[in-house]
Amino acid sequence: MIKIEEYSGHIRNWGALVEELGIDRSLPRKEREEAILIKAYETWGHDMADHLHGMFAFALWDGEKEELFCLRDQFGTKPFYYYETADGRLLYGTMIRGILEQPGFVKELDERLLQIYMSLTYVPGEETFFKGVKKLLPGRYLVWKDGRMEITRYWKPEFAPDESKSLEDWADEIHRTVQAIMPEVKAPDEKADAFLSGGVDSSYVAAMSDVEATDSCGYDEERFDESGLAKKTADMLGKKNSRCRITPEEYFEIVPYVMYNMEQPLGDASAIAFALGCRAAAGHTKICYSGEGADEFFGGYNMYRNAERYGEALKDFYVGNTNIMKEDEKKQILKNYYEDVLPINLVKDIYAETEGLDPLSKMSNVDIQIWLEGDIYLNVDKMSRAAGLEIRMPLTDRRIFDIASRMPSRYKVTEEQNKVALRTAAAKVLPEEIAFRKKLGFIVPIRIWMADERYNKDVREKFKSDIAERFFHVEEINAIFEDYIGGNSDNWRKVWTIYTFLVWYEEYFVKR
């Protein structure tokens, strides 16, 4: 007998699978998707992920073989964790807290990861801050049998540029593929909203969907506020728009909630705004679309335009989208520094996989395997789950990545523009002013808020706390903080990264 022990996600191509596998399509969604997983395992065994599209992580027990089979989707949109106890049992699940509560778990901090966190602002790779709790990495499955574990990598990003097509050909292929995917993203009886910023990705998803309403976040600070652009886009598409106004008071108040529900510290300031956005959206919908994945697949970040300039030097310094604190600075502020724990070690194998490819493909591969999994998808999963909202990401799909993996880099970025082919595809349904709008990112006014004495009281207290004393030379981190307060706004990310770790540590190792 096969039994689903853990499951989180959404199987996008369920309609085709129920026909192929002989499953009753009228089953409620939870029963239907569990039936798909069981039948897919019976039919294709460990190769079952090759037949699934969507977002998923699961564990199933095969009673006949007496083995546990755990699998995480190709991009790691849904997390999966495991822990081996001293007496030889395997604890596992899609939430770390579910593991912490089980008999045999011993809660210890893996302090080495603080060194990585201080540079990247998130926890990359298979380790977590809870010693012994590991992530099953994207594109892997785990088999546990007779007290032994074996992990197999069933998929990885691969790039093979095809020079035979024009820009318009690539844009047409992207558009046809998005058209084919969108009807799968929700069932006919489901209702969804779409998150909408001022950018092309969310605008394209909204335009290609049948959603009636969109959700945006905004601030009173005009230079950081994209909600006006989102409202104009929604009006143009004939869709309603709800604006979640984020105040600095709300922003700082929710930080402990975010760090607790994130389960790992995350120094991405947009995560706090996203949490507030999820809460607001959950007040009127249970499903929301979002546009993650396209930047990493199609060259969306402005720094990608420097790829050719970096050339072979990439493998000596590029560890992903963020790298805010260098080793000399970490040696100065951390009480315990480990010479062998370096961010660059995380990506050596990734560079080996892309040997001979162009620099942009190498940068994309690093971000797909490190940044997306460790920051973006973690944030989406944890904050939506905490709010009782389900987020589906149509552009994170193997069929979309397949196009990006074959597309020459010159159709992704130029000296003047990023995401060129994707923008060209989006322009088929969006005005050019939206399709080719400069990327702003999900920006937050934190760099000015945190310098304001009305809002930074907890930051000051944490920087002088007993917790800070345990990990940091407090005079050094307070010097960074005072330098920031004094006008060096470039230091805000360092301050925020230290602060989020301290808040997270208090939630998990002091309060609980």
Secondary structure in CASP SS format (residue, H / E / C, confidence):
PFRMAT SS
TARGET T0000
AUTHOR 0000-0000-0000
METHOD secondary structure of the structure
MODEL  1
M C 1.00
I E 1.00
K E 1.00
I E 1.00
E E 1.00
E E 1.00
Y E 1.00
S E 1.00
G E 1.00
H E 1.00
I E 1.00
R C 1.00
N C 1.00
W H 1.00
G H 1.00
A H 1.00
L H 1.00
V H 1.00
E H 1.00
E H 1.00
L H 1.00
G C 1.00
I C 1.00
D C 1.00
R C 1.00
S C 1.00
L C 1.00
P C 1.00
R H 1.00
K H 1.00
E H 1.00
R H 1.00
E H 1.00
E H 1.00
A H 1.00
I H 1.00
L H 1.00
I H 1.00
K H 1.00
A H 1.00
Y H 1.00
E H 1.00
T H 1.00
W H 1.00
G H 1.00
H H 1.00
D H 1.00
M H 1.00
A H 1.00
D H 1.00
H H 1.00
L C 1.00
H C 1.00
G E 1.00
M E 1.00
F E 1.00
A E 1.00
F E 1.00
A E 1.00
L E 1.00
W E 1.00
D E 1.00
G C 1.00
E C 1.00
K C 1.00
E C 1.00
E E 1.00
L E 1.00
F E 1.00
C E 1.00
L E 1.00
R E 1.00
D C 1.00
Q C 1.00
F C 1.00
G C 1.00
T C 1.00
K C 1.00
P C 1.00
F C 1.00
Y E 1.00
Y E 1.00
Y E 1.00
E E 1.00
T C 1.00
A C 1.00
D C 1.00
G C 1.00
R C 1.00
L E 1.00
L E 1.00
Y E 1.00
G E 1.00
T C 1.00
M C 1.00
I H 1.00
R H 1.00
G H 1.00
I H 1.00
L H 1.00
E C 1.00
Q C 1.00
P C 1.00
G C 1.00
F C 1.00
V C 1.00
K C 1.00
E C 1.00
L E 1.00
D C 1.00
E C 1.00
R H 1.00
L H 1.00
L H 1.00
Q H 1.00
I H 1.00
Y H 1.00
M H 1.00
S H 1.00
L H 1.00
T C 1.00
Y C 1.00
V C 1.00
P C 1.00
G C 1.00
E C 1.00
E E 1.00
T C 1.00
F C 1.00
F E 1.00
K C 1.00
G C 1.00
V C 1.00
K E 1.00
K E 1.00
L C 1.00
L C 1.00
P C 1.00
G C 1.00
R E 1.00
Y E 1.00
L E 1.00
V E 1.00
W E 1.00
K E 1.00
D C 1.00
G C 1.00
R E 1.00
M E 1.00
E E 1.00
I E 1.00
T E 1.00
R E 1.00
Y C 1.00
W C 1.00
K C 1.00
P C 1.00
E C 1.00
F C 1.00
A C 1.00
P C 1.00
D C 1.00
E C 1.00
S C 1.00
K C 1.00
S C 1.00
L H 1.00
E H 1.00
D H 1.00
W H 1.00
A H 1.00
D H 1.00
E H 1.00
I H 1.00
H H 1.00
R H 1.00
T H 1.00
V H 1.00
Q H 1.00
A H 1.00
I H 1.00
M H 1.00
P H 1.00
E H 1.00
V C 1.00
K C 1.00
A C 1.00
P C 1.00
D C 1.00
E C 1.00
K C 1.00
A C 1.00
D E 1.00
A E 1.00
F E 1.00
L C 1.00
S C 1.00
G C 1.00
G C 1.00
V H 1.00
D H 1.00
S H 1.00
S H 1.00
Y H 1.00
V H 1.00
A H 1.00
A H 1.00
M H 1.00
S C 1.00
D C 1.00
V C 1.00
E C 1.00
A E 1.00
T E 1.00
D E 1.00
S E 1.00
C E 1.00
G E 1.00
Y C 1.00
D C 1.00
E C 1.00
E H 1.00
R H 1.00
F H 1.00
D C 1.00
E C 1.00
S H 1.00
G H 1.00
L H 1.00
A H 1.00
K H 1.00
K H 1.00
T H 1.00
A H 1.00
D H 1.00
M H 1.00
L H 1.00
G C 1.00
K C 1.00
K E 1.00
N E 1.00
S E 1.00
R E 1.00
C E 1.00
R E 1.00
I C 1.00
T C 1.00
P H 1.00
E H 1.00
E H 1.00
Y H 1.00
F H 1.00
E H 1.00
I C 1.00
V H 1.00
P H 1.00
Y H 1.00
V H 1.00
M H 1.00
Y H 1.00
N H 1.00
M H 1.00
E C 1.00
Q C 1.00
P C 1.00
L C 1.00
G C 1.00
D C 1.00
A C 1.00
S H 1.00
A H 1.00
I H 1.00
A H 1.00
F H 1.00
A H 1.00
L H 1.00
G H 1.00
C H 1.00
R H 1.00
A H 1.00
A H 1.00
A H 1.00
G C 1.00
H C 1.00
T C 1.00
K C 1.00
I E 1.00
C E 1.00
Y E 1.00
S C 1.00
G C 1.00
E C 1.00
G C 1.00
A H 1.00
D H 1.00
E H 1.00
F H 1.00
F H 1.00
G C 1.00
G C 1.00
Y C 1.00
N H 1.00
M H 1.00
Y H 1.00
R H 1.00
N H 1.00
A H 1.00
E H 1.00
R H 1.00
Y H 1.00
G H 1.00
E H 1.00
A H 1.00
L H 1.00
K H 1.00
D H 1.00
F H 1.00
Y C 1.00
V C 1.00
G C 1.00
N C 1.00
T C 1.00
N C 1.00
I C 1.00
M C 1.00
K C 1.00
E H 1.00
D H 1.00
E H 1.00
K H 1.00
K H 1.00
Q H 1.00
I H 1.00
L E 1.00
K C 1.00
N C 1.00
Y C 1.00
Y C 1.00
E C 1.00
D C 1.00
V C 1.00
L C 1.00
P H 1.00
I H 1.00
N H 1.00
L H 1.00
V C 1.00
K H 1.00
D H 1.00
I H 1.00
Y H 1.00
A H 1.00
E H 1.00
T C 1.00
E C 1.00
G C 1.00
L C 1.00
D C 1.00
P H 1.00
L H 1.00
S H 1.00
K H 1.00
M H 1.00
S H 1.00
N H 1.00
V H 1.00
D H 1.00
I H 1.00
Q H 1.00
I H 1.00
W H 1.00
L H 1.00
E H 1.00
G H 1.00
D H 1.00
I H 1.00
Y H 1.00
L H 1.00
N H 1.00
V H 1.00
D H 1.00
K H 1.00
M H 1.00
S H 1.00
R H 1.00
A H 1.00
A H 1.00
G C 1.00
L C 1.00
E E 1.00
I E 1.00
R E 1.00
M C 1.00
P C 1.00
L C 1.00
T C 1.00
D C 1.00
R H 1.00
R H 1.00
I H 1.00
F H 1.00
D H 1.00
I H 1.00
A H 1.00
S H 1.00
R H 1.00
M C 1.00
P C 1.00
S H 1.00
R H 1.00
Y H 1.00
K C 1.00
V C 1.00
T C 1.00
E C 1.00
E C 1.00
Q C 1.00
N C 1.00
K C 1.00
V H 1.00
A H 1.00
L H 1.00
R H 1.00
T H 1.00
A H 1.00
A H 1.00
A C 1.00
K C 1.00
V C 1.00
L C 1.00
P C 1.00
E H 1.00
E H 1.00
I H 1.00
A H 1.00
F C 1.00
R C 1.00
K C 1.00
K C 1.00
L C 1.00
G C 1.00
F C 1.00
I C 1.00
V C 1.00
P C 1.00
I H 1.00
R H 1.00
I H 1.00
W H 1.00
M C 1.00
A C 1.00
D C 1.00
E C 1.00
R C 1.00
Y C 1.00
N C 1.00
K H 1.00
D H 1.00
V H 1.00
R H 1.00
E H 1.00
K H 1.00
F H 1.00
K C 1.00
S C 1.00
D H 1.00
I H 1.00
A H 1.00
E H 1.00
R H 1.00
F H 1.00
F E 1.00
H C 1.00
V H 1.00
E H 1.00
E H 1.00
I H 1.00
N H 1.00
A H 1.00
I H 1.00
F H 1.00
E H 1.00
D H 1.00
Y H 1.00
I H 1.00
G C 1.00
G C 1.00
N C 1.00
S H 1.00
D H 1.00
N H 1.00
W H 1.00
R H 1.00
K H 1.00
V H 1.00
W H 1.00
T H 1.00
I H 1.00
Y H 1.00
T H 1.00
F H 1.00
L H 1.00
V H 1.00
W H 1.00
Y H 1.00
E H 1.00
E H 1.00
Y H 1.00
F H 1.00
V H 1.00
K C 1.00
R C 1.00
END
